[in-house]
Amino acid sequence: MSMSVVLCTYNRGHLLDRSLRGYFNNIKDLSIPVELIIIDDDSTDNTQELVELWAYKLKLDIKYIKLFKKYGEWRDAASLINLGIRAAKGEFVIATHPEVIPGNETLQDMWSAYLD
């Protein structure tokens, strides 16, 4: 069994960095595999570099999907979340955003509730 966390973002690198730090603190103590799926809606900030850093240096299982769009094109968050859910491999999927920074036991508490 495993868990997937879907994060949708657009130019939120500064928040994504804090959020990934929170997920790292959760994942290191979990006994189940966790994949992070980051759906990037064509960010122009440092989002991609941050994802690469977290995946490489800290060995987080991150699936990074960068979407591209034409100038002026707009997508709603639900379409991005649905894309991430379709890409998820975990039996338990959490959909969230970089603005949400998990506490140190958030994933364990959610996993325990799922099992109950």
C-alpha positions as a Markdown table, in Angstrom:
| # | Residue | x | y | z |
|---|---|---|---|---|
| 1 | Met | 0.0 | 0.0 | 0.0 |
| 2 | Ser | 1.1 | 3.5 | -0.6 |
| 3 | Met | 0.1 | 7.2 | -0.5 |
| 4 | Ser | 0.2 | 9.9 | -3.1 |
| 5 | Val | 0.2 | 13.6 | -2.4 |
| 6 | Val | -0.9 | 15.9 | -5.3 |
| 7 | Leu | 0.3 | 19.5 | -5.2 |
| 8 | Cys | -0.9 | 21.9 | -7.9 |
| 9 | Thr | 1.1 | 25.1 | -8.3 |
| 10 | Tyr | 1.7 | 28.2 | -10.3 |
| 11 | Asn | 4.5 | 30.6 | -9.4 |
| 12 | Arg | 4.5 | 29.5 | -5.7 |
| 13 | Gly | 8.1 | 28.4 | -5.4 |
| 14 | His | 8.6 | 30.1 | -2.1 |
| 15 | Leu | 5.6 | 28.3 | -0.7 |
| 16 | Leu | 6.3 | 25.0 | -2.4 |
| 17 | Asp | 9.8 | 24.9 | -0.7 |
| 18 | Arg | 8.2 | 25.2 | 2.7 |
| 19 | Ser | 5.5 | 22.7 | 1.9 |
| 20 | Leu | 8.1 | 20.2 | 0.6 |
| 21 | Arg | 10.1 | 20.6 | 3.8 |
| 22 | Gly | 7.0 | 19.7 | 5.7 |
| 23 | Tyr | 6.3 | 16.6 | 3.6 |
| 24 | Phe | 9.9 | 15.6 | 3.9 |
| 25 | Asn | 9.6 | 15.8 | 7.7 |
| 26 | Asn | 6.5 | 13.5 | 7.5 |
| 27 | Ile | 7.8 | 11.0 | 5.0 |
| 28 | Lys | 11.0 | 10.2 | 6.7 |
| 29 | Asp | 9.1 | 8.7 | 9.6 |
| 30 | Leu | 6.4 | 6.8 | 7.7 |
| 31 | Ser | 6.6 | 3.1 | 7.1 |
| 32 | Ile | 4.8 | 3.3 | 3.7 |
| 33 | Pro | 5.9 | 4.7 | 0.4 |
| 34 | Val | 4.8 | 8.2 | -0.5 |
| 35 | Glu | 5.0 | 9.8 | -3.9 |
| 36 | Leu | 4.6 | 13.5 | -4.4 |
| 37 | Ile | 3.0 | 14.6 | -7.6 |
| 38 | Ile | 3.6 | 18.3 | -8.5 |
| 39 | Ile | 1.5 | 19.7 | -11.3 |
| 40 | Asp | 3.1 | 23.0 | -12.4 |
| 41 | Asp | 0.7 | 25.2 | -14.5 |
| 42 | Asp | 3.6 | 26.8 | -16.5 |
| 43 | Ser | 5.3 | 28.6 | -13.6 |
| 44 | Thr | 8.0 | 31.2 | -14.5 |
| 45 | Asp | 9.6 | 31.3 | -11.1 |
| 46 | Asn | 12.0 | 28.8 | -9.5 |
| 47 | Thr | 9.5 | 26.0 | -9.1 |
| 48 | Gln | 11.2 | 23.5 | -11.4 |
| 49 | Glu | 14.6 | 24.1 | -9.8 |
| 50 | Leu | 13.1 | 23.6 | -6.3 |
| 51 | Val | 11.5 | 20.3 | -7.3 |
| 52 | Glu | 14.7 | 19.0 | -8.9 |
| 53 | Leu | 16.7 | 20.0 | -5.7 |
| 54 | Trp | 14.2 | 18.2 | -3.4 |
| 55 | Ala | 14.1 | 15.1 | -5.6 |
| 56 | Tyr | 17.8 | 14.9 | -6.1 |
| 57 | Lys | 19.4 | 16.0 | -2.8 |
| 58 | Leu | 16.8 | 14.6 | -0.4 |
| 59 | Lys | 15.7 | 11.6 | -2.5 |
| 60 | Leu | 12.0 | 12.4 | -2.4 |
| 61 | Asp | 9.9 | 10.4 | -4.8 |
| 62 | Ile | 8.6 | 13.3 | -6.9 |
| 63 | Lys | 6.7 | 13.1 | -10.2 |
| 64 | Tyr | 6.9 | 16.6 | -11.7 |
| 65 | Ile | 4.4 | 17.4 | -14.5 |
| 66 | Lys | 4.9 | 20.8 | -16.1 |
| 67 | Leu | 2.1 | 22.0 | -18.2 |
| 68 | Phe | 2.5 | 24.7 | -20.9 |
| 69 | Lys | -0.1 | 27.1 | -22.0 |
| 70 | Lys | -0.6 | 29.8 | -24.5 |
| 71 | Tyr | -0.4 | 33.5 | -23.4 |
| 72 | Gly | -3.7 | 34.4 | -21.7 |
| 73 | Glu | -4.9 | 30.8 | -21.3 |
| 74 | Trp | -6.4 | 29.9 | -17.9 |
| 75 | Arg | -7.0 | 26.6 | -16.2 |
| 76 | Asp | -8.9 | 26.0 | -13.0 |
| 77 | Ala | -7.4 | 24.3 | -10.1 |
| 78 | Ala | -9.8 | 21.3 | -10.3 |
| 79 | Ser | -8.5 | 20.4 | -13.8 |
| 80 | Leu | -4.9 | 20.3 | -12.4 |
| 81 | Ile | -6.0 | 18.3 | -9.3 |
| 82 | Asn | -7.8 | 15.8 | -11.6 |
| 83 | Leu | -4.6 | 15.4 | -13.7 |
| 84 | Gly | -2.6 | 14.7 | -10.6 |
| 85 | Ile | -5.1 | 12.2 | -9.3 |
| 86 | Arg | -5.0 | 10.3 | -12.6 |
| 87 | Ala | -1.2 | 10.2 | -12.4 |
| 88 | Ala | -1.2 | 9.0 | -8.8 |
| 89 | Lys | -0.2 | 5.4 | -8.0 |
| 90 | Gly | -1.1 | 5.4 | -4.3 |
| 91 | Glu | -4.2 | 3.8 | -2.9 |
| 92 | Phe | -4.7 | 6.8 | -0.7 |
| 93 | Val | -4.5 | 10.2 | -2.5 |
| 94 | Ile | -4.3 | 13.7 | -0.9 |
| 95 | Ala | -4.9 | 16.7 | -3.1 |
| 96 | Thr | -3.5 | 20.0 | -1.8 |
| 97 | His | -1.6 | 23.1 | -2.7 |
| 98 | Pro | 1.8 | 24.6 | -1.7 |
| 99 | Glu | 0.1 | 27.1 | 0.6 |
| 100 | Val | -0.7 | 24.1 | 2.9 |
| 101 | Ile | 2.2 | 23.2 | 5.1 |
| 102 | Pro | 1.7 | 19.9 | 6.9 |
| 103 | Gly | 2.5 | 19.4 | 10.5 |
| 104 | Asn | 5.1 | 16.8 | 11.5 |
| 105 | Glu | 2.5 | 14.0 | 11.9 |
| 106 | Thr | -0.1 | 15.0 | 9.4 |
| 107 | Leu | 0.5 | 12.2 | 6.9 |
| 108 | Gln | 0.7 | 9.5 | 9.7 |
| 109 | Asp | -2.5 | 10.8 | 11.2 |
| 110 | Met | -4.3 | 10.8 | 7.8 |
| 111 | Trp | -2.9 | 7.3 | 7.0 |
| 112 | Ser | -4.1 | 5.9 | 10.4 |
| 113 | Ala | -7.5 | 7.4 | 9.8 |
| 114 | Tyr | -7.6 | 5.8 | 6.3 |
| 115 | Leu | -6.8 | 2.4 | 7.7 |
| 116 | Asp | -9.5 | 2.7 | 10.4 |
